[in-house]
Amino acid sequence: MNVKFMPDEKTVIESRMVDDPLLILISHDGDTVIMGNIDFYGEHLLLLKNAEWSESSLDDFFRIIATSSGADWTFVAPVAYKNIKSREKRIENFYKDGIKIITKVLTELQFNPEINIPKRYHRNLDIFNK
């Protein structure tokens, strides 16, 4: 796993020591992680751009905001995720893959891997109620 600390590792470690929320981008394969303090970047897109990735790469990452108590997952299944045409199947696969990969990465980074999906993203999970 390749971890890029933004703006640097020392700043991220200091943020963790005081439990400031961290923006975390995790590639869909779990091999690339970008981390930065939410107060420095404000949102995942700005973190990504400052890490010198293109804006169009945002959909290649799971988007997390983490503290010592757990992680909020910005649950937005990209339209092109794994080229799955069915919206329901795409969301289902994105959810299953995300839970597995995010949990693994957060554990390796020594975060509490408890994942929460904020209510504003629950409309995408309605497919599980059908």
N, C-alpha and C positions, 0 to 999 in steps of 0.2 A: 504494500500500500504506500503510495506516494502522497505525503501530506505537505501542503503549502500553507504556511502561516503568514497571515497578513496583518500588519505590514511586516512583522517578523515574529519569530518564535518567542522571544522574550516578552513581547507585548501580549501575546495570546496567553502565555503562562501567567503573567501578572493579572490578566482579566479573569482567568480561572480561579486564581487565589482569592479574589474578592467576589466570585460567583456572578460576574457580569454575564449577561446573555451573549452567546456566540452564534454568529451566523455560520452555518456549515453547509457546504455543497459537497455531495457525495455522488460520484459518477455512477451510472446505472450498473456498472460491473463491480463497483466497490474499490477499484484500484486507485482512483484519484480523489483526494479530499482537499478542499480549500476551507480554511477557517479564519474568521476575523471577528473582532468585537463589533457588536451591533451599533455601538455609539460612534464608531469610526466610519462605518459604511451604510448603516441605515436599512439596507435591503440587499437581497441576494444578487440582484443584477449589478449593483455598484461594486459589490465584493468581487464578482466575476470579472468585470471590466478592469478593476484595479489589479487583478491577478494576471492580467494580459490575455484574457480569453475573449472571444467575440461574443457579443450580445446574443447571437443566434445559437450559441452553445448552451444557453440556460436550460433548455428542455432536455439536455443530456445529463442532468443532475437531479437528484433528490434534494429538496430544500428543507433544511432543518434550522430551528432556533433552539439551542440547548443551554441548560444550566445543570448544576449538580443534581437537581431534583427530577430531571427528565428532559424530554425533547418534544417540541411542537413541530409537526410535519405540515408544511404548506403542500397540501394534497391537490395537485393539478396534474392529471394524466395527460401527457402530450399526445396530440392527435396522431403523430407518426410513431408512437411507442411500439417498437418491435414490428412495425408494419401491420399491426392487427387492425383490420377494417371495422369489426364490430365494436361499437362503443362499450358495450357491457363486458365483452371479453378483454378489451384493452384495459379498462379500469380494474377488472378483477386481477389480471396479470400484473399490472403496475402495483396494485396493493400488495399482493403476495410477494413479489420481488422486493418491494420497498421494505416491508416488515423484516424480511430475512436479511437484506444487505445493510439497512440502517442499524438494526440491532447488532449485527456483527461488527460494524465499524465503530459504533458508539462504545461497545464493550472494549474493543481494542484500544480506543482512545481514553479509556477509563472514565467514561460518563455512565450515569444511570441510563440503561437502555429503554426505560419506560417511554413509549411513544404515544403522544396525544395528537389527534387530528382536531384542530379547532372547529367549532360548530359551523363557521362560515364555509367550510369545505365539505360538510356532510352531505350536501345535495348530490355530490358525486358518488357517495356511498349508498344511495337509495337503491341501487341495483341489487344489493345484497338482501333487501327486504322483499324482493319480488320472488 
